[in-house]
Amino acid sequence: MDVNYFKKELAHILETSIDNVSMEDELDKFETWDSLAMMTFVVFFRDKAVKELDPMKVSKCSKVSNLLELLK
């Protein structure tokens, strides 16, 4: 998956600018990263992921880069 596309869509889910999203950012840095954002992430990216996207694995991610890894 294209990293810029991923960051753009994640920024939209997090209600922030793409400029505020770095692959090394801790997810808890974002006030909007909560259970609703996690489920929005799962619903949005489930058709774009190579394998089944497990919501429990999403909830255990600590960095933006961890989320991208789940989609590979």
MIKE-868020 format. One record per residue: residue number from 1; x, y, z of N, C-alpha, C, O in turn. Coordinates in nm, 3 decimals, always signed. Example, Ala and Ser with C-alpha at 12.3 -4.5 7.8 and 13.67 -1.06 7.14 Angstrom:
BEGIN
NODE num     n.X     n.Y     n.Z    ca.X    ca.Y    ca.Z     c.X     c.Y     c.Z     o.X     o.Y     o.Z
NODE   1  +1.319  -0.569  +0.780  +1.230  -0.450  +0.780  +1.320  -0.330  +0.780  +1.424  -0.332  +0.846
NODE   2  +1.285  -0.225  +0.708  +1.367  -0.106  +0.714  +1.290  +0.003  +0.787  +1.341  +0.114  +0.804
END
This chain:
BEGIN
NODE num     n.X     n.Y     n.Z    ca.X    ca.Y    ca.Z     c.X     c.Y     c.Z     o.X     o.Y     o.Z
NODE   1  +0.085  -0.118  +0.000  +0.000  +0.000  +0.000  +0.089  +0.124  +0.000  +0.192  +0.129  +0.067
NODE   2  +0.047  +0.222  -0.077  +0.120  +0.348  -0.085  +0.116  +0.419  +0.051  +0.009  +0.440  +0.108
NODE   3  +0.233  +0.456  +0.102  +0.244  +0.518  +0.234  +0.171  +0.652  +0.239  +0.106  +0.683  +0.338
NODE   4  +0.182  +0.731  +0.134  +0.114  +0.861  +0.133  -0.038  +0.846  +0.137  -0.106  +0.921  +0.207
NODE   5  -0.090  +0.749  +0.063  -0.234  +0.722  +0.066  -0.275  +0.679  +0.207  -0.374  +0.728  +0.261
NODE   6  -0.199  +0.588  +0.266  -0.226  +0.540  +0.401  -0.228  +0.657  +0.501  -0.321  +0.670  +0.580
NODE   7  -0.124  +0.741  +0.496  -0.115  +0.854  +0.588  -0.229  +0.953  +0.567  -0.283  +1.008  +0.663
NODE   8  -0.267  +0.976  +0.441  -0.377  +1.069  +0.411  -0.508  +1.018  +0.472  -0.581  +1.094  +0.535
NODE   9  -0.536  +0.891  +0.452  -0.661  +0.834  +0.504  -0.658  +0.824  +0.656  -0.760  +0.848  +0.722
NODE  10  -0.544  +0.789  +0.713  -0.533  +0.783  +0.859  -0.549  +0.922  +0.918  -0.615  +0.938  +1.021
NODE  11  -0.490  +1.023  +0.855  -0.505  +1.161  +0.903  -0.652  +1.201  +0.903  -0.699  +1.269  +0.994
NODE  12  -0.725  +1.158  +0.800  -0.869  +1.186  +0.795  -0.942  +1.120  +0.913  -1.026  +1.183  +0.977
NODE  13  -0.909  +0.995  +0.941  -0.970  +0.923  +1.054  -0.935  +0.992  +1.186  -1.019  +1.001  +1.276
NODE  14  -0.812  +1.041  +1.196  -0.766  +1.106  +1.319  -0.806  +1.253  +1.327  -0.777  +1.322  +1.425
NODE  15  -0.873  +1.301  +1.222  -0.919  +1.440  +1.217  -0.804  +1.538  +1.233  -0.811  +1.633  +1.311
NODE  16  -0.698  +1.514  +1.157  -0.581  +1.601  +1.161  -0.525  +1.614  +1.020  -0.574  +1.551  +0.926
NODE  17  -0.423  +1.694  +1.006  -0.357  +1.714  +0.878  -0.258  +1.601  +0.853  -0.200  +1.545  +0.946
NODE  18  -0.238  +1.567  +0.726  -0.139  +1.465  +0.692  +0.000  +1.506  +0.740  +0.084  +1.420  +0.770
NODE  19  +0.025  +1.636  +0.749  +0.154  +1.685  +0.797  +0.178  +1.651  +0.943  +0.292  +1.653  +0.989
NODE  20  +0.072  +1.620  +1.016  +0.083  +1.586  +1.158  +0.097  +1.437  +1.183  +0.103  +1.393  +1.298
NODE  21  +0.103  +1.358  +1.075  +0.111  +1.213  +1.089  +0.245  +1.163  +1.036  +0.276  +1.177  +0.917
NODE  22  +0.323  +1.105  +1.125  +0.452  +1.046  +1.090  +0.444  +0.897  +1.117  +0.373  +0.854  +1.208
NODE  23  +0.516  +0.817  +1.042  +0.514  +0.673  +1.061  +0.564  +0.632  +1.199  +0.528  +0.525  +1.248
NODE  24  +0.644  +0.714  +1.262  +0.698  +0.680  +1.394  +0.618  +0.739  +1.510  +0.655  +0.721  +1.626
NODE  25  +0.510  +0.808  +1.479  +0.426  +0.867  +1.585  +0.362  +0.758  +1.670  +0.319  +0.654  +1.619
NODE  26  +0.355  +0.784  +1.799  +0.280  +0.699  +1.890  +0.132  +0.733  +1.871  +0.097  +0.851  +1.865
NODE  27  +0.048  +0.633  +1.862  -0.094  +0.657  +1.838  -0.161  +0.732  +1.953  -0.255  +0.808  +1.931
NODE  28  -0.113  +0.710  +2.075  -0.175  +0.779  +2.188  -0.145  +0.929  +2.189  -0.198  +1.003  +2.272
NODE  29  -0.060  +0.974  +2.097  -0.034  +1.118  +2.080  -0.159  +1.188  +2.026  -0.178  +1.308  +2.048
NODE  30  -0.242  +1.114  +1.955  -0.362  +1.169  +1.893  -0.480  +1.154  +1.987  -0.518  +1.042  +2.023
NODE  31  -0.538  +1.265  +2.026  -0.654  +1.262  +2.116  -0.772  +1.187  +2.055  -0.854  +1.131  +2.128
NODE  32  -0.780  +1.184  +1.924  -0.892  +1.121  +1.856  -0.872  +0.971  +1.833  -0.962  +0.905  +1.782
NODE  33  -0.755  +0.916  +1.871  -0.734  +0.772  +1.856  -0.801  +0.702  +1.973  -0.743  +0.687  +2.080
NODE  34  -0.924  +0.659  +1.949  -1.003  +0.592  +2.051  -1.071  +0.471  +1.986  -1.041  +0.438  +1.871
NODE  35  -1.161  +0.407  +2.056  -1.225  +0.286  +2.003  -1.303  +0.315  +1.875  -1.307  +0.231  +1.785
NODE  36  -1.365  +0.430  +1.866  -1.438  +0.465  +1.744  -1.341  +0.481  +1.626  -1.369  +0.433  +1.517
NODE  37  -1.229  +0.548  +1.648  -1.129  +0.564  +1.542  -1.071  +0.429  +1.500  -1.047  +0.405  +1.382
NODE  38  -1.051  +0.341  +1.597  -1.000  +0.207  +1.566  -1.097  +0.131  +1.476  -1.056  +0.067  +1.379
NODE  39  -1.225  +0.138  +1.508  -1.324  +0.067  +1.428  -1.340  +0.133  +1.291  -1.362  +0.064  +1.191
NODE  40  -1.330  +0.264  +1.286  -1.334  +0.334  +1.157  -1.217  +0.289  +1.071  -1.232  +0.267  +0.951
NODE  41  -1.099  +0.276  +1.132  -0.980  +0.228  +1.062  -1.006  +0.088  +1.005  -0.977  +0.062  +0.888
NODE  42  -1.060  -0.001  +1.086  -1.087  -0.138  +1.043  -1.186  -0.140  +0.927  -1.163  -0.207  +0.826
NODE  43  -1.293  -0.066  +0.939  -1.396  -0.065  +0.835  -1.340  -0.006  +0.706  -1.364  -0.059  +0.597
NODE  44  -1.267  +0.103  +0.716  -1.215  +0.168  +0.597  -1.111  +0.083  +0.525  -1.115  +0.068  +0.403
NODE  45  -1.018  +0.025  +0.602  -0.905  -0.045  +0.541  -0.926  -0.195  +0.522  -0.840  -0.260  +0.462
NODE  46  -1.035  -0.251  +0.569  -1.050  -0.397  +0.559  -1.051  -0.448  +0.416  -1.002  -0.558  +0.390
NODE  47  -1.104  -0.372  +0.323  -1.105  -0.414  +0.183  -0.974  -0.387  +0.112  -0.950  -0.438  +0.002
NODE  48  -0.889  -0.309  +0.174  -0.761  -0.273  +0.114  -0.645  -0.355  +0.170  -0.534  -0.350  +0.118
NODE  49  -0.672  -0.431  +0.276  -0.569  -0.512  +0.340  -0.550  -0.642  +0.262  -0.643  -0.694  +0.201
NODE  50  -0.427  -0.693  +0.265  -0.395  -0.818  +0.198  -0.460  -0.937  +0.270  -0.508  -1.031  +0.207
NODE  51  -0.462  -0.930  +0.403  -0.523  -1.038  +0.481  -0.632  -0.980  +0.570  -0.652  -0.859  +0.575
NODE  52  -0.703  -1.067  +0.639  -0.811  -1.026  +0.729  -0.758  -0.927  +0.834  -0.654  -0.951  +0.896
NODE  53  -0.829  -0.819  +0.853  -0.788  -0.716  +0.949  -0.858  -0.741  +1.082  -0.979  -0.725  +1.094
NODE  54  -0.780  -0.781  +1.181  -0.831  -0.817  +1.313  -0.839  -0.694  +1.403  -0.736  -0.634  +1.434
NODE  55  -0.959  -0.654  +1.447  -0.973  -0.537  +1.535  -0.891  -0.547  +1.663  -0.846  -0.444  +1.714
NODE  56  -0.872  -0.667  +1.715  -0.791  -0.683  +1.837  -0.645  -0.647  +1.812  -0.579  -0.590  +1.898
NODE  57  -0.595  -0.680  +1.693  -0.457  -0.645  +1.659  -0.444  -0.494  +1.640  -0.343  -0.435  +1.677
NODE  58  -0.547  -0.432  +1.584  -0.546  -0.286  +1.568  -0.537  -0.219  +1.705  -0.463  -0.123  +1.723
NODE  59  -0.613  -0.270  +1.800  -0.614  -0.209  +1.933  -0.482  -0.224  +2.006  -0.453  -0.149  +2.099
NODE  60  -0.400  -0.320  +1.964  -0.269  -0.342  +2.029  -0.157  -0.263  +1.963  -0.044  -0.262  +2.013
NODE  61  -0.185  -0.197  +1.852  -0.083  -0.117  +1.783  -0.050  +0.006  +1.866  -0.138  +0.071  +1.923
NODE  62  +0.078  +0.037  +1.872  +0.119  +0.156  +1.947  +0.170  +0.268  +1.857  +0.171  +0.385  +1.897
NODE  63  +0.212  +0.234  +1.735  +0.265  +0.335  +1.642  +0.188  +0.331  +1.510  +0.125  +0.231  +1.475
NODE  64  +0.196  +0.441  +1.440  +0.135  +0.450  +1.307  +0.192  +0.340  +1.217  +0.117  +0.277  +1.142
NODE  65  +0.322  +0.317  +1.223  +0.386  +0.214  +1.139  +0.330  +0.075  +1.169  +0.324  -0.008  +1.079
NODE  66  +0.290  +0.049  +1.293  +0.230  -0.081  +1.327  +0.101  -0.103  +1.251  +0.072  -0.214  +1.207
NODE  67  +0.022  +0.003  +1.236  -0.104  -0.006  +1.162  -0.078  -0.041  +1.015  -0.148  -0.125  +0.957
NODE  68  +0.022  +0.023  +0.957  +0.053  -0.005  +0.817  +0.097  -0.150  +0.801  +0.062  -0.215  +0.702
NODE  69  +0.173  -0.201  +0.895  +0.218  -0.341  +0.888  +0.100  -0.438  +0.887  +0.107  -0.543  +0.822
NODE  70  -0.006  -0.406  +0.958  -0.124  -0.493  +0.960  -0.189  -0.504  +0.823  -0.258  -0.602  +0.794
NODE  71  -0.168  -0.405  +0.740  -0.233  -0.403  +0.608  -0.155  -0.479  +0.502  -0.203  -0.499  +0.391
NODE  72  -0.034  -0.522  +0.535  +0.052  -0.591  +0.438  +0.029  -0.740  +0.442  +0.093  -0.814  +0.367
END
